[in-house]
């Protein structure tokens, strides 16, 4: 502190010298006046250089004597930014996760005599055939997921296939309902389920747009990989306008590529942007041969395609050409 005070005095003195420089008095002789003017200009220039050099020297000395202080301030600023980013992601997950559902496909051991006998429990009367994710579309209980997640239910002719949907109510409590298939479109790998739940217990997800996405922007995938509910993975939009195969062999164009981890069980879950808006439906991943592990090349159906398809499925059901 004492050293800083001394430096402050030196700076004041130097600056004070500049302010106290007398104004040259014009001389009667033109030659003498020109000479004095040149001398005064040289004097001022020298003084200014001295002041700049002195200030730079003081700053350099301060940085040398207190490197930890400068580094600490810089580190503190970075840490604050990282904390803000972390808080934003936490808030994004907390606000979005109640709109995500966990889907289990069950196969009954025998056909029940009546609907009252259906309990949808994974015991000796039913076995899990597969799992996936989905999200709440509206207050009427419509759930959007991938067609390949519920393909067995969609094509069931035995009456043994069932779908169990796990949700979270307004109080944060988990519960489950049977999901009835409303419609599906294999060409876009999309399907719509419906659960019988009170409107106030449902929180529809916020829809975004995929038309203004840019490579490099942040994105987040929420789903249930390998049965682990409400798993969040982060990444960026790695590519746009990709082409991936659909379950019926046709090409799904305009797919979003991302490096946000997508694994078995993530299918049907949302890909969201930094504002918590859905920009795609997670649907596929390239895996390392023989390992089943994601290679970091993952794909989502763009939400603009979903918005065009889902309302038709809700109103009209499955397109005639895709009925079995």
BADO-582015 format. One record per residue (C-alpha): residue number from 1; residue in one letter; x, y, z. Coordinates in pm, 1 decimal, decimal comma, m for minus. Layout:
REM BADO-582015
R    k  r         X         Y         Z
R  NUM  A         X         Y         Z
...
This chain:
REM BADO-582015
R    k  r         X         Y         Z
R    1  X       0,0       0,0       0,0
R    2  X     284,6     238,2      93,0
R    3  X     454,7     166,6    m237,2
R    4  X     133,7     238,8    m428,2
R    5  X      92,2     567,2    m245,9
R    6  X     445,9     668,5    m346,1
R    7  X     377,8     579,8    m706,5
R    8  X      62,7     791,0    m690,5
R    9  X     267,8    1089,8    m569,3
R   10  X     520,8    1049,8    m849,0
R   11  X     246,3    1041,0   m1108,1
R   12  X      80,5    1350,5    m963,4
R   13  X     411,1    1536,4    m957,6
R   14  X     489,8    1449,3   m1318,4
R   15  X     143,9    1548,5   m1435,4
R   16  X     164,7    1860,8   m1223,5
R   17  X     483,1    1959,9   m1406,7
R   18  X     294,4    1952,9   m1731,4
R   19  X      20,9    2175,8   m1595,6
R   20  X     265,7    2421,7   m1441,6
R   21  X     465,6    2480,9   m1760,3
R   22  X     451,9    2857,5   m1825,2
R   23  X     303,2    2992,1   m2144,5
R   24  X     572,5    3146,0   m2367,6
R   25  X     566,7    3529,2   m2378,3
R   26  X     571,1    3666,6   m2730,3
R   27  X     889,0    3860,8   m2812,3
R   28  X     914,9    4176,7   m3016,6
R   29  X    1179,9    4013,3   m3230,3
R   30  X    1039,1    3771,1   m3488,8
R   31  X    1359,7    3564,0   m3489,7
R   32  X    1366,0    3543,8   m3110,8
R   33  X     994,6    3448,4   m3102,7
R   34  X    1047,6    3163,6   m3351,7
R   35  X    1341,6    3034,9   m3152,8
R   36  X    1149,4    3040,7   m2823,5
R   37  X     851,1    2870,5   m2987,4
R   38  X    1068,0    2584,7   m3115,1
R   39  X    1234,4    2547,7   m2777,9
R   40  X     897,8    2540,7   m2599,6
R   41  X     758,6    2276,2   m2842,1
R   42  X    1064,5    2061,2   m2791,3
R   43  X    1031,4    2101,9   m2415,7
R   44  X     662,3    2000,6   m2420,5
R   45  X     730,0    1701,7   m2646,3
R   46  X    1010,2    1587,5   m2419,2
R   47  X     786,0    1623,6   m2114,1
R   48  X     504,4    1425,7   m2276,2
R   49  X     740,6    1146,9   m2371,2
R   50  X     871,2    1145,5   m2015,3
R   51  X     516,4    1117,5   m1878,0
R   52  X     423,9     830,3   m2113,7
R   53  X     748,5     650,0   m2039,0
R   54  X     701,7     700,4   m1663,2
R   55  X     339,0     572,0   m1672,9
R   56  X     440,1     266,8   m1877,0
R   57  X     730,6     198,1   m1640,1
R   58  X     502,7     223,0   m1336,4
R   59  X     249,4     m15,1   m1493,9
R   60  X     522,9    m264,3   m1584,8
R   61  X     664,0    m245,0   m1233,1
R   62  X     320,3    m298,8   m1082,2
R   63  X     257,7    m605,4   m1299,9
R   64  X     597,0    m748,9   m1206,4
R   65  X     544,1    m692,4    m834,5
R   66  X     182,3    m816,8    m831,2
R   67  X     147,1   m1089,0   m1097,6
R   68  X     m80,2   m1296,1    m872,7
R   69  X    m327,6   m1009,4    m837,5
R   70  X    m364,2    m971,2   m1214,8
R   71  X    m388,8   m1346,1   m1267,5
R   72  X    m641,6   m1373,7    m985,9
R   73  X    m863,0   m1104,5   m1139,9
R   74  X    m846,9   m1271,1   m1481,5
R   75  X    m921,7   m1614,5   m1334,4
R   76  X   m1210,1   m1469,3   m1133,8
R   77  X   m1368,5   m1325,3   m1447,8
R   78  X   m1338,3   m1658,8   m1631,7
R   79  X   m1477,3   m1848,2   m1332,8
R   80  X   m1777,2   m1615,3   m1312,6
R   81  X   m1854,0   m1670,0   m1682,1
R   82  X   m1826,8   m2047,8   m1642,3
R   83  X   m2059,2   m2039,7   m1340,4
R   84  X   m2317,1   m1842,3   m1537,1
R   85  X   m2301,1   m2091,0   m1826,2
R   86  X   m2335,4   m2380,9   m1586,2
R   87  X   m2634,4   m2224,8   m1411,5
R   88  X   m2798,5   m2166,7   m1749,3
R   89  X   m2766,1   m2534,7   m1846,2
R   90  X   m2897,7   m2647,2   m1506,8
R   91  X   m3200,0   m2418,3   m1540,9
R   92  X   m3258,5   m2535,2   m1897,9
R   93  X   m3268,7   m2899,2   m1784,1
R   94  X   m3495,2   m2828,8   m1488,1
R   95  X   m3745,7   m2645,2   m1705,5
R   96  X   m3743,9   m2897,2   m1991,0
R   97  X   m3717,5   m3239,6   m1823,7
R   98  X   m4082,2   m3249,9   m1698,2
R   99  X   m4186,5   m3256,2   m2066,4
R  100  X   m3977,2   m3566,7   m2142,4
R  101  X   m4124,0   m3917,7   m2109,6
R  102  X   m3972,4   m4263,6   m2077,3
R  103  X   m4130,3   m4530,9   m2296,9
R  104  X   m4124,4   m4906,3   m2231,6
R  105  X   m4252,5   m5160,6   m2481,5
R  106  X   m4403,8   m5463,0   m2310,8
R  107  X   m4515,2   m5797,5   m2442,9
R  108  X   m4784,1   m5976,4   m2247,9
R  109  X   m4741,5   m6346,8   m2188,4
R  110  X   m5105,8   m6414,3   m2266,8
R  111  X   m5398,4   m6220,9   m2403,5
R  112  X   m5603,6   m6079,0   m2112,4
R  113  X   m5969,3   m6173,0   m2095,1
R  114  X   m6061,7   m5811,9   m2024,6
R  115  X   m5894,9   m5473,5   m2010,0
R  116  X   m5923,1   m5478,5   m1631,1
R  117  X   m5663,9   m5755,5   m1617,6
R  118  X   m5394,1   m5540,7   m1776,7
R  119  X   m5152,9   m5418,2   m1508,5
R  120  X   m4850,5   m5336,8   m1728,3
R  121  X   m4596,7   m5452,7   m1471,9
R  122  X   m4269,0   m5613,4   m1569,5
R  123  X   m4315,5   m5949,9   m1402,5
R  124  X   m4407,6   m6298,2   m1510,1
R  125  X   m4712,1   m6160,6   m1696,7
R  126  X   m4515,8   m5917,7   m1920,0
R  127  X   m4159,3   m5865,0   m2038,7
R  128  X   m3979,8   m5554,9   m2162,8
R  129  X   m3922,0   m5564,1   m2538,6
R  130  X   m3749,4   m5227,1   m2570,8
R  131  X   m3724,2   m4873,0   m2438,8
R  132  X   m3717,7   m4524,3   m2582,6
R  133  X   m3796,7   m4160,5   m2516,6
R  134  X   m4058,6   m3908,9   m2619,1
R  135  X   m4195,0   m3568,6   m2527,8
R  136  X   m4531,4   m3417,1   m2443,3
R  137  X   m4679,9   m3244,7   m2746,1
R  138  X   m4992,9   m3085,7   m2597,4
R  139  X   m5230,2   m3074,0   m2298,2
R  140  X   m5446,4   m3346,4   m2452,3
R  141  X   m5192,1   m3615,0   m2369,4
R  142  X   m5031,8   m3660,1   m2710,3
R  143  X   m4675,5   m3793,2   m2697,2
R  144  X   m4431,5   m3765,6   m2988,7
R  145  X   m4164,8   m4032,3   m3037,0
R  146  X   m3990,0   m4227,2   m3311,4
R  147  X   m4180,5   m4483,3   m3512,0
R  148  X   m3907,4   m4741,7   m3459,9
R  149  X   m3952,5   m4706,1   m3080,9
R  150  X   m4314,2   m4829,2   m3100,4
R  151  X   m4298,0   m5029,6   m3424,2
R  152  X   m4396,2   m5354,4   m3253,0
R  153  X   m4705,5   m5193,1   m3105,6
R  154  X   m4789,9   m5025,1   m3436,0
R  155  X   m4774,6   m5352,6   m3629,0
R  156  X   m4909,8   m5582,9   m3355,1
R  157  X   m5161,5   m5836,1   m3472,9
R  158  X   m5143,4   m6065,7   m3170,1
R  159  X   m5288,2   m5825,1   m2915,4
R  160  X   m4993,9   m5887,8   m2682,6
R  161  X   m4800,9   m5565,1   m2734,8
R  162  X   m4841,5   m5279,9   m2488,7
R  163  X   m4669,8   m4946,3   m2430,7
R  164  X   m4599,2   m4803,7   m2084,0
R  165  X   m4526,5   m4430,2   m2062,2
R  166  X   m4355,8   m4280,9   m1756,9
R  167  X   m4427,4   m3913,0   m1685,0
R  168  X   m4372,7   m3654,5   m1411,7
R  169  X   m4666,6   m3464,7   m1261,2
R  170  X   m4681,9   m3097,8   m1158,0
R  171  X   m4542,7   m3185,9    m813,2
R  172  X   m4243,4   m3371,5    m955,4
R  173  X   m4375,2   m3720,0    m880,8
R  174  X   m4322,8   m3996,1   m1135,0
R  175  X   m4619,6   m4202,1   m1256,3
R  176  X   m4703,6   m4417,8   m1555,3
R  177  X   m4989,9   m4466,7   m1798,3
R  178  X   m5057,8   m4694,5   m2089,2
R  179  X   m4985,8   m4528,7   m2422,4
R  180  X   m5230,9   m4584,8   m2705,2
R  181  X   m5102,9   m4541,2   m3056,9
R  182  X   m5279,0   m4266,2   m3251,2
R  183  X   m5080,2   m4258,5   m3572,8
R  184  X   m4738,2   m4320,7   m3722,8
R  185  X   m4541,5   m4238,4   m4033,8
R  186  X   m4241,2   m4464,3   m4104,7
R  187  X   m4129,2   m4235,8   m4387,7
R  188  X   m4027,8   m3976,3   m4127,4
R  189  X   m3975,4   m4222,9   m3839,7
R  190  X   m4242,6   m4048,2   m3631,3
R  191  X   m4528,6   m4175,3   m3416,9
R  192  X   m4788,1   m4025,6   m3183,2
R  193  X   m4909,8   m4191,0   m2862,7
R  194  X   m5184,7   m4074,8   m2630,5
R  195  X   m5204,2   m4110,0   m2253,1
R  196  X   m5508,5   m4050,6   m2035,7
R  197  X   m5386,9   m3780,5   m1795,7
R  198  X   m5542,0   m3463,1   m1653,7
R  199  X   m5439,5   m3148,2   m1841,1
R  200  X   m5293,9   m2979,8   m1532,5
R  201  X   m5052,1   m3269,7   m1487,6
R  202  X   m4895,8   m3223,1   m1830,2
R  203  X   m4630,1   m2975,3   m1936,5
R  204  X   m4602,4   m2960,2   m2317,3
R  205  X   m4256,8   m2896,0   m2451,7
R  206  X   m4178,3   m2562,1   m2621,2
R  207  X   m4137,8   m2594,3   m2995,1
R  208  X   m3862,5   m2409,6   m3178,8
R  209  X   m3761,8   m2400,5   m3543,0
R  210  X   m3490,3   m2574,3   m3742,0
R  211  X   m3491,5   m2328,3   m4030,1
R  212  X   m3240,3   m2085,6   m3878,4
R  213  X   m2991,6   m2325,9   m3721,4
R  214  X   m2618,7   m2272,6   m3763,7
R  215  X   m2332,0   m2517,5   m3742,9
R  216  X   m2149,9   m2462,2   m3417,5
R  217  X   m2441,7   m2351,7   m3201,3
R  218  X   m2498,8   m2535,5   m2875,1
R  219  X   m2759,8   m2808,4   m2843,7
R  220  X   m2870,1   m3055,4   m2577,4
R  221  X   m3024,9   m3402,6   m2586,5
R  222  X   m3250,3   m3528,2   m2307,6
R  223  X   m3365,7   m3887,4   m2296,8
R  224  X   m3332,8   m4227,3   m2136,2
R  225  X   m3022,8   m4402,8   m2276,0
R  226  X   m3002,6   m4766,6   m2167,7
R  227  X   m3298,9   m4705,2   m1936,0
R  228  X   m3132,0   m4425,5   m1734,8
R  229  X   m3412,8   m4172,5   m1708,2
R  230  X   m3370,4   m3797,8   m1765,9
R  231  X   m3014,7   m3805,8   m1895,3
R  232  X   m2874,0   m3481,8   m2035,4
R  233  X   m2593,8   m3470,4   m2291,4
R  234  X   m2445,6   m3159,4   m2449,4
R  235  X   m2287,7   m3079,8   m2783,5
R  236  X   m2312,1   m2861,9   m3089,1
R  237  X   m2487,6   m2870,1   m3422,4
R  238  X   m2222,3   m3048,0   m3629,3
R  239  X   m2395,3   m3038,8   m3965,9
R  240  X   m2719,0   m2955,2   m4144,3
R  241  X   m2910,8   m3093,1   m4439,1
R  242  X   m2799,8   m3452,3   m4384,1
R  243  X   m2979,2   m3750,1   m4534,3
R  244  X   m3052,8   m4059,1   m4324,6
R  245  X   m3255,6   m4375,4   m4396,7
R  246  X   m3607,6   m4414,2   m4256,0
R  247  X   m3754,9   m4743,5   m4126,8
R  248  X   m3933,0   m4800,3   m4458,7
R  249  X   m3616,4   m4745,9   m4658,9
R  250  X   m3689,2   m4397,0   m4783,9
R  251  X   m3455,3   m4106,0   m4718,4
R  252  X   m3524,1   m3850,7   m4446,2
R  253  X   m3377,4   m3527,7   m4580,4
R  254  X   m3265,5   m3222,2   m4387,3
R  255  X   m3156,6   m3415,4   m4077,0
R  256  X   m2954,1   m3237,9   m3808,3
R  257  X   m2613,2   m3382,0   m3722,0
R  258  X   m2484,8   m3337,2   m3367,2
R  259  X   m2209,2   m3463,8   m3142,2
R  260  X   m2436,9   m3459,4   m2835,6
R  261  X   m2430,5   m3823,7   m2724,7
R  262  X   m2729,8   m4025,4   m2844,0
R  263  X   m2749,0   m4392,3   m2750,4
R  264  X   m3003,9   m4672,0   m2736,6
R  265  X   m3302,7   m4536,9   m2542,9
R  266  X   m3248,5   m4176,1   m2654,5
R  267  X   m3455,9   m4232,8   m2968,8
R  268  X   m3770,1   m4020,0   m2975,5
R  269  X   m3637,8   m3768,0   m2724,6
R  270  X   m3589,1   m3398,9   m2806,4
R  271  X   m3282,8   m3214,4   m2925,6
R  272  X   m3313,0   m2866,0   m2779,1
R  273  X   m3136,7   m2533,2   m2823,6
R  274  X   m2994,1   m2298,4   m2560,3
R  275  X   m3341,8   m2155,8   m2493,2
R  276  X   m3499,4   m2494,3   m2421,6
R  277  X   m3687,4   m2504,0   m2752,5
R  278  X   m3709,4   m2830,6   m2946,2
R  279  X   m3513,8   m2818,3   m3271,6
R  280  X   m3524,7   m3189,6   m3354,5
R  281  X   m3623,5   m3544,4   m3257,3
R  282  X   m3324,4   m3768,3   m3182,1
R  283  X   m3343,4   m4069,9   m3406,8
R  284  X   m3014,4   m4230,0   m3510,6
R  285  X   m2643,8   m4268,8   m3438,5
R  286  X   m2347,2   m4422,7   m3611,7
R  287  X   m2186,2   m4677,4   m3382,0
R  288  X   m1833,4   m4812,9   m3383,6
R  289  X   m1842,1   m5147,9   m3556,2
R  290  X   m1885,2   m5435,1   m3313,2
R  291  X   m1909,8   m5213,6   m3004,2
R  292  X   m2254,3   m5052,0   m3013,0
R  293  X   m2086,9   m4735,9   m2879,0
R  294  X   m2179,0   m4401,8   m3032,3
R  295  X   m1914,1   m4258,7   m3261,9
R  296  X   m2023,8   m3899,6   m3195,9
R  297  X   m2204,2   m3878,2   m3530,3
R  298  X   m2570,5   m3854,2   m3432,9
R  299  X   m2883,9   m3736,7   m3611,0
R  300  X   m3216,8   m3575,1   m3532,8
R  301  X   m3525,3   m3519,5   m3745,9
R  302  X   m3567,0   m3140,8   m3787,1
R  303  X   m3856,1   m2999,4   m3585,0
R  304  X   m3999,7   m2821,7   m3891,3
R  305  X   m4061,4   m3166,3   m4045,0
R  306  X   m4217,4   m3285,0   m3719,0
R  307  X   m4449,0   m2982,6   m3702,0
R  308  X   m4576,3   m3058,4   m4052,0
R  309  X   m4632,0   m3429,6   m3979,4
R  310  X   m4760,6   m3464,9   m3622,5
R  311  X   m5082,7   m3257,6   m3651,6
R  312  X   m5184,5   m3471,8   m3950,5
R  313  X   m5123,1   m3791,0   m3751,0
R  314  X   m5327,7   m3658,0   m3457,2
R  315  X   m5623,7   m3560,3   m3675,1
R  316  X   m5618,5   m3829,0   m3943,2
R  317  X   m5415,4   m4110,4   m3790,9
R  318  X   m5175,8   m4320,9   m3994,5
R  319  X   m5145,6   m4246,8   m4367,6
R  320  X   m5326,6   m4514,7   m4570,2
R  321  X   m5009,5   m4626,4   m4748,9
R  322  X   m4842,6   m4704,2   m4414,1
R  323  X   m5123,3   m4902,5   m4254,8
R  324  X   m5059,9   m5268,4   m4186,6
